[in-house]
Amino acid sequence: MKYFPKISRGNVYLSPTNIEDAEKITKRLNNMYITDLFQVSHKIYGIEKWKNLIEYYYNKDWDYFFSIIQNDWNEFIGMLWLSDIDFINQTCELSILIWEIENHNKWYWADAINAVLSYAFNTLNLYNISLCVKEHNKNAIACYKKVWFQEIWTRHHCRYCNWERHDLILMEILKPNWEKKNEKLLHNKIM
C-alpha cells in the first residue's frame, strides 16, 4: 500500500506524503492557475526539490504534512499541512491544496479540513487555528466559512499577481466554536 490512513473523515483520509508523489506535486505546482492562487507563480518547482521538501517536512518536529487521499480509489488529490505550531500558545496555521478543479465541488476539502481539525484540537491539544487566503479566491473563502472559519482581519493590497493587487484575509477557528458546531452536527445525525 502506497498510503497509510492516519486520519479519516467522510470521503477522504490523510496519509503521510509519499516521496513517489513528488512528480504529481511538481506537475500541479507548475500550473499557473494553482500557483497564482497561492502566490508562488514566481517559483520554479522540480521533482528533486519536492523530494527534498517532503524529506525536510518529515525531519521537522513541529510541522504536520499530509497527502489527501480519496477513499474509493486511494487517489492522491491534494495536500494539507499544519505549520508554525506553537504548543505553548496552542496555535498553528493551516494550508490546503486540492489539485483538480473538478474536485473542488465534491466536499473533499471539507472532509480533509474537518479531519485535520479533529486531530489538531483533540490530539495535538491546539486551541486556535488560522489560515490566510487571497480575497479574490471566493471559492476558498466560501469553503472555509462552511467549516466554520471566521474572517478576523484583512491586509489590504498586500499581494501582487498578474498586474493586480489583492487583499489577504486572515481567518481562524477556535476549539470551542468547532466543538459546538460539531456537537450540533452530531446531535442532528442522532435525531
N, C-alpha and C positions, 0 to 999 in steps of 0.2 A: 504494500500500500504506500502510495506516494504522500498522502496527507494523514494527519493524526488529529482527530477531533479533540480539541481542548475544551471548547465552549460551544454549545449548540443552542439554537433558537429558531423556531419556525422552519423556513426552507434553507437555512444555511448553517454551517458550523465554521468556527475559527480554528485554524491549524497553524502550527509553526510554519513559516515560509520555507519552501523547498528551494534549494540552490538551483535546481533544474528549471525553476520558473524565471530565472534571470532573463532568458530570451523573450518570454512573453511580456515581462515588465518593461524591458528595453523597447520592445515594439510599441507598447502603449504610451510610454513616456517620450516617444519621439513623434507622437501625434499632436499636431499644433492645437487642435481644439482642446484636448485634455491639458496640455501644458499651459495654454492661455488661461484656463480656469484656475490653475494652481500657481500661476505667476512664475513659471520656470521655463518659458519658451526660449530664454537666452542660454539655457544649459544644454549640453550635448551628453546623452546617456548611451554608453556602450555596455555590452554584455559583461565584460570583465569588471567594469565599475559597479554594476549591480551585484555581481557575485561578491565583490569586496564589501559592499554596503550590507548585504544580507549577513555575511560573516561578522561584520562590525556590530550590527544590531544584536546578534546573539552573544557577543562577547561583552556587551554593555549590561550592567546590572539593573539599570533603572528604566529601560525602555521595553515596551511590550509591543512586538511587531508581528502581526498575524496576516495570513492569507485568508481571504473569504472564499469558502468553497460551497458551491451549490450542492445540496444533499443528493438529489436524484441521480446526477451524473458524475459526482465527485469532480466537478469542473471548477477550476480556478477562475473566479470572476472579479477579484479585486483585492485590495489591501486595506488594512486598518491598523492604526498604531496609537498607543498612548505614549506621550513623551513629556519631558520636563516634570517627571513625577517628583513631588515633594511630600514624603511620608510624614514629616513633622506637621506641615500645614494642611495635609490631606488634599492636595490639589494635583491636577495634571491637565494636559492638553490632548484633545482627540483629533485625529485626522482620518479621513476615509476616502477611498477612491474606488469607484465601481467602473470597470473599463468600458463595456459596451453600452451605447446609448439605449438600445432596446431593453437592457436590464434595469435601467433607471426607474421604470414604472412598474416593476414587479415586486416591490417591497423588500427586496434583498437587503437594501441599505438599512431599513428599519429593523429587520431581524438581526443584522450584524451589529448595529449600534446598541440595540437592547441587550444582546448577548454580552457585549463588552462592558456596558454599564452595570449589568448584574455582577460581572466579575470584578469590576473596579470598586463598586460600592461594598459588595459583600465579602469578597476575598482579599482585596488589597486594602480595604478599610479607608477608601478615599471619601471625600465629602463634597468637593466642588470640582466639576469637570467643565472645561471651556473649550471653545474652538473658534477659529476665525474663518470668515467667508467673504468673498468679494460681493458687493451689493448687487452687481448685475447677474449673479448666479441665483436667479429667483427660484429655480427648481430645488437647489440645495437648501436654501433658506426655508422653503415650504417643508421640505423633508425633515429638517432639524426641528422645526416647530411641531411637527406631527409626533415626534418622540420627546416632546416637552422641553426642548431647549428654549430659552428666552433671550431676546436681544437685550444687551445691557449697555452697549457703548458703540459709537461709530467714530472711526477716524477718517476724516474727510480727505478725498483726493490724494490718498497716500499710495495708491497702486497705479502704475502706468503700463498700459498694454495696447499695442496696435494704435498708437496715437490718441488714446483716450485715457482720461483719469477716472479712477473708480474709488469709491469709499470701501473701507474694510469694516466689517461688522463683527464685533465680539459677542458671542453667545455663551451661555452657561446653563448648567443644570446642577441643582443641589440634591444631595441624597434624600432628604425628607420629602421634597417635591416628587422625585422619581418614585419613592416608596408609596406615596399617596396615590399617584396615578396608576401604579401597578396594582395596588390594593383594589382600586375601583374596577380595573380590568378583570382581576381575579374574581371579584365579587359578582360582576356581570356574567362571567362564564359559569359560575356555580348556580346562579339563579336560573 
